[in-house]
Amino acid sequence: METAEITDIRQYLTFKLGDEIFAVDVAQVREILELVTITKVPKTPEFMRGVINVRGSVVPVVDMRLKFGMPGAEETINTCIVVMEVSLDTETTVIGALVDSVREVSEFAPDQIEPAPSLGTHMNVEFIKGIGKHDEDFVIILDIDRIFSTVELASVQDVGNEVMIDKASKEPEEAVAG
């Protein structure tokens, strides 16, 4: 994807994974949560950490380090979950992205963003909108809608749906037992 699509000044939420700084369009961010207990779901991809409850809704959580092929990390006081809306075709899915820490909201004008470097066929960079520079740091600006394949997003949606169905099927039993 080329930066030609970025035509106006935009705000991006920046976050860290290891020593790298990433950013997503703030318009796609719903909220930032402190780390909570994540319920593991069997038979999901390695990067799929599980699900959390966000005000009564089941939200799948993806470990962004694992999704990007980085080694896992110990959770710290700064580890948090960025709840985002991801669009695929005409559907919107809400996911939680586990990140090492959130930094700030930064503005980037189109002339501050360079195209993603061509790294040959060994690396997929289509999910990178561009590389911005903030102070002395490079910021990898992500196209969050392109990070997940159709199959991956379907599996994330399926996990949320299965948990909701499982939860609903147990509720009547609990009401009778109580």
C-alpha positions as CSV (number, residue, x, y, z in Angstrom):
1,M,0.0,0.0,0.0
2,E,1.3,3.4,-0.9
3,T,1.2,6.5,1.2
4,A,-0.6,8.3,-1.7
5,E,-3.8,7.1,0.1
6,I,-2.9,9.2,3.1
7,T,-4.1,12.7,2.0
8,D,-4.6,14.6,5.2
9,I,-3.2,15.0,8.6
10,R,-4.3,12.1,10.8
11,Q,-4.0,11.1,14.4
12,Y,-2.5,7.7,15.2
13,L,-2.3,5.8,18.5
14,T,1.3,4.7,19.0
15,F,2.3,1.6,20.9
16,K,5.4,-0.5,21.5
17,L,6.2,-4.1,20.7
18,G,9.7,-4.7,22.0
19,D,11.9,-1.8,20.8
20,E,9.7,-1.0,17.8
21,I,7.0,1.6,17.7
22,F,3.8,1.0,15.8
23,A,0.7,3.1,15.1
24,V,-2.9,2.6,14.1
25,D,-5.4,5.2,13.0
26,V,-7.1,6.5,16.2
27,A,-10.5,6.4,14.4
28,Q,-10.3,2.6,14.6
29,V,-9.5,2.5,18.3
30,R,-12.4,2.0,20.7
31,E,-10.6,2.0,24.0
32,I,-7.5,1.0,25.8
33,L,-7.8,-1.5,28.7
34,E,-5.5,-2.5,31.5
35,L,-4.5,-6.1,31.2
36,V,-7.3,-8.3,32.5
37,T,-7.6,-12.1,32.7
38,I,-7.8,-13.6,29.2
39,T,-9.9,-16.8,28.9
40,K,-8.0,-19.2,26.7
41,V,-9.9,-20.9,23.8
42,P,-8.7,-24.3,22.6
43,K,-7.8,-25.0,19.0
44,T,-7.0,-21.4,18.0
45,P,-4.0,-20.0,16.2
46,E,-1.0,-19.3,18.5
47,F,-1.3,-15.6,18.2
48,M,-4.9,-15.8,19.5
49,R,-4.6,-15.4,23.2
50,G,-8.3,-15.9,24.0
51,V,-11.3,-13.7,24.8
52,I,-12.2,-11.0,27.3
53,N,-15.5,-9.5,28.5
54,V,-15.9,-5.9,27.5
55,R,-19.1,-4.6,29.0
56,G,-21.0,-7.9,28.3
57,S,-19.5,-8.5,24.8
58,V,-17.0,-11.2,24.1
59,V,-13.9,-9.7,22.5
60,P,-11.1,-11.9,21.0
61,V,-7.6,-10.9,22.0
62,V,-4.7,-11.2,19.6
63,D,-1.0,-11.1,20.8
64,M,0.5,-8.6,18.3
65,R,4.0,-9.8,19.1
66,L,3.1,-13.4,18.0
67,K,1.1,-12.2,15.0
68,F,4.2,-10.3,13.8
69,G,6.5,-13.3,14.4
70,M,8.2,-11.7,17.4
71,P,9.1,-13.6,20.5
72,G,6.5,-13.5,23.3
73,A,7.2,-11.3,26.2
74,E,6.6,-11.2,29.9
75,E,3.5,-9.2,30.8
76,T,4.4,-6.0,32.7
77,I,2.4,-3.2,34.4
78,N,2.5,-1.4,31.0
79,T,1.1,-4.3,29.0
80,C,-2.4,-3.4,27.8
81,I,-5.2,-4.3,25.4
82,V,-6.1,-1.9,22.6
83,V,-9.7,-2.6,21.5
84,M,-10.1,-1.9,17.8
85,E,-12.5,-2.2,15.0
86,V,-11.2,-4.1,12.1
87,S,-13.0,-4.0,8.7
88,L,-13.0,-6.7,6.2
89,D,-15.2,-6.2,3.1
90,T,-18.5,-4.9,4.6
91,E,-18.1,-6.5,8.1
92,T,-16.6,-4.9,11.2
93,T,-15.1,-7.1,13.9
94,V,-14.0,-5.9,17.3
95,I,-10.7,-7.3,18.5
96,G,-8.3,-6.7,21.4
97,A,-4.7,-6.2,20.5
98,L,-2.2,-7.2,23.3
99,V,0.7,-4.7,23.2
100,D,3.7,-4.0,25.4
101,S,2.7,-0.4,26.1
102,V,0.7,2.5,24.7
103,R,2.7,5.6,24.1
104,E,0.6,8.5,22.8
105,V,-1.6,9.9,20.1
106,S,0.5,11.5,17.4
107,E,-0.4,13.5,14.3
108,F,1.3,12.7,11.0
109,A,0.9,14.7,7.8
110,P,1.2,12.9,4.5
111,D,4.6,14.4,3.9
112,Q,5.9,13.0,7.2
113,I,5.1,9.4,6.0
114,E,7.4,7.5,3.7
115,P,6.1,4.4,1.7
116,A,6.7,1.0,3.3
117,P,10.1,-0.3,2.1
118,S,10.2,-3.0,-0.5
119,L,11.7,-6.0,1.2
120,G,11.4,-8.4,-1.7
121,T,9.2,-11.5,-1.6
122,H,10.4,-12.7,1.8
123,M,8.3,-10.3,3.8
124,N,4.7,-9.2,3.5
125,V,4.5,-5.4,3.9
126,E,1.0,-4.8,2.5
127,F,-0.3,-4.2,6.0
128,I,2.1,-1.3,6.5
129,K,0.7,2.1,5.4
130,G,4.0,3.7,5.7
131,I,6.9,4.7,8.0
132,G,6.6,7.9,10.0
133,K,9.2,9.7,11.9
134,H,8.4,11.1,15.4
135,D,11.3,12.9,17.1
136,E,14.2,10.5,16.5
137,D,12.0,7.4,16.3
138,F,10.6,5.6,13.3
139,V,7.0,4.7,13.6
140,I,5.5,1.8,11.6
141,I,2.0,2.9,10.6
142,L,-0.2,-0.1,10.3
143,D,-3.3,-0.7,8.1
144,I,-5.1,-2.7,10.8
145,D,-7.7,-3.9,8.2
146,R,-4.9,-5.7,6.3
147,I,-3.1,-7.4,9.2
148,F,-5.5,-10.3,9.4
149,S,-6.4,-12.5,6.5
150,T,-10.1,-13.3,5.8
151,V,-9.5,-16.8,7.3
152,E,-7.9,-15.4,10.4
153,L,-10.6,-12.9,11.0
154,A,-13.3,-15.6,10.4
155,S,-11.6,-17.7,13.1
156,V,-11.4,-14.7,15.5
157,Q,-15.2,-14.1,14.9
158,D,-15.9,-17.8,15.3
159,V,-14.1,-17.9,18.7
160,G,-16.3,-15.0,19.9
161,N,-19.5,-16.6,18.6
162,E,-18.7,-20.0,20.1
163,V,-18.0,-18.4,23.5
164,M,-21.3,-16.5,23.3
165,I,-23.2,-19.7,22.4
166,D,-21.5,-21.7,25.1
167,K,-22.2,-19.0,27.7
168,A,-25.9,-18.7,26.6
169,S,-26.4,-22.5,26.8
170,K,-25.1,-22.6,30.4
171,E,-27.1,-19.6,31.7
172,P,-30.4,-21.4,31.9
173,E,-28.8,-24.3,33.9
174,E,-27.3,-21.8,36.3
175,A,-30.7,-20.1,36.8
176,V,-32.4,-23.4,37.5
177,A,-29.6,-24.5,39.8
178,G,-29.7,-21.2,41.7
